[in-house]
Amino acid sequence: MRIAVTGSSGKLGKVAMAALRDAGHRVTGFDIISSVYGDDTVRLDCADFGAVIGVLSGVDTAARRFDAVLHLAGIPKPGATTDEAAFRINIMGTYNVFSAAARLGIGRVVWASSETILGLPFAEPPRFAPIDETHPLLPNWSYALGKRMGETMADEFARWHAGLAIVSLRFSNVYAAEDYADLAQIQADPAGRKWNLWSYIDAQDAAEACRCALEAATTGHEAMIIAAAENLMGRPSRDLMAQHFPGVPLAESLTGEASLLSSALAGERIGYVPRVSWRERL
């Protein structure tokens, strides 16, 4: 496929570009900051609708038509800028990509939603664990609210345009290779990490989830959690929950250090299988 990747110079974008190329796709990167791929990356501000429709139509790039868009651009995490800026930039960028894809007849958009819409930070206990897609959506800050609204937009764009499939990937905290340097300090203080139930996703696995979603045959809009197979702490998940969230119902199937964010639906719908463990990165 010819695939446009927004946010191609970011932590996940760089790894996703490589994974898609390794899979044989023809990939063009778009980013608002300096390119890491030289001539293969086009400068783009996704908050500018005219610019988005221009590049996705092929007017401003060597590509004549894109088959799919991987939308990773935007403010990547809470606290990276003001609440207002994060909300505005992420909402407008997501709207512009969905709208341009629909207008141009691009059949598939995969984009970075977030675990934050599930209730993070968990100042209040989750309703149950492991959390799956049946858990209530409880955005607790402006960043998460923007992601929730992005998924609502995905529902409506997919309903309005029968030929448009959208996949929202609710990524857990993405870890690149350099992020593991602080892991010993994190593991020494489980209370400091309970805000996302000690979950994470290695950038390599996150990139593979992007590839799987782009290659899948889903229709309409689907949203799914993307997390690693195990927790980040190296401790039994039941013990972590008993200490920090006593009384939360736990699935009988929960064993060992299994992640408290379930990626089972992603496995069923797009064939995503988490393979990278934090232990391999140390």
Buried (B, 14 or more C-beta within 10 A) or exposed (E): BBBBBBBBBBBBBBBBBBBBBEBEBEBBBBBBEEBBBEEBBBBBBBBBBEBBBBBBBBEBBEBEEBBBBBBBBBBBBBEEBEBEEBBBBBBBBBBBBBBBBBEBEBBBBBBBBBBBBBBBEBEEBBBBBBBBBEBEBBBBBBBBBBBBBBBEBBBEBBEEBEEBBBBBBBBBBBBBEEBBEEBEEBBEEBEEBBBBBBBBBBBBBBBBBBBBBBBBEBBEBBBBBBBBBBBBBEBBBBEBBEEBBEEBEBEEEBEEBBBBBBBBBBBEBBBBEBEBBBEEBE
